[in-house]
Amino acid sequence: LKAVYIPMAVVFVFNIFQVPNAAWRSFLVEGLEFDNLDLGLISICGSMFSSFGLIAYKTYFMGTSWPKIYRLTTCLVCFFSLFQLMLIFRVNKKIGVSDLVFAMGDDSLADFVLAIQFLPIVQMYLVMCPDGTEGTTYAILTTLGNVAGSVSYSIGTLLTMIWDVRVETLGEHRYDGIWKLTLLTSLMQVVPLGLLKWLPSNAEEQKALQKSTEANSKGGIVFMVVLFLSLALTIVESLVEILK
């Protein structure tokens, strides 16, 4: 059904463009000399703010249209990602903010926004699940999203080959490559915003769409081909990394 594969295709493509900065952790460790305690504090703080984001969505955004939430949160995450440039160029030091506090605040705010962004798609998945096969269908739908995330991570890894972001380079405090990579991965996040017009506004609209029997076998086939090619790309990239 078009009511299923079109929203799923939008989510799939959207997730692919949420490319992570694969060299960021190396920058924190080698460039800023963060230790395991620092990284742990950032992770704990991020998890706490993710929980706050879930609460905020339930309290304030349950009635907001899904595309609107996606547009707002994507722009905010892009903004916070660009804030990492301030850490790279040491702007935070000039305004009297320590590296750890700045990194923790930036990461926590991004996690807060991402948690809000996550829930609309969970709602959409639940609506798509037919009675009697909820568990199986939900697992399949979330797998599609996870494959897109794996492809996104693979793309992020490949992008590290464009500029010199090796551990040795970052350890020598040469950041010409890491700031360019950070800028690229941040701006890539907003590329698929134009696709959100094909995302349903809420659960009621998705239910109404699913009542339609309109189908397009070619569109479904294309989507499945892209999905399996993406999975193959991820497997090949992982094997290449292992063989290195």
PyMOL commands that set and color helices and strands:
alter all, ss='L'
color gray80, all
select helices_A, chain A and resi 2-16+24-31+36-61+66-82+84-88+91-94+99-128+134-159+167-171+176-188+191-198+203-211+217-243
alter helices_A, ss='H'
color red, helices_A
deselect
rebuild
show_as cartoon
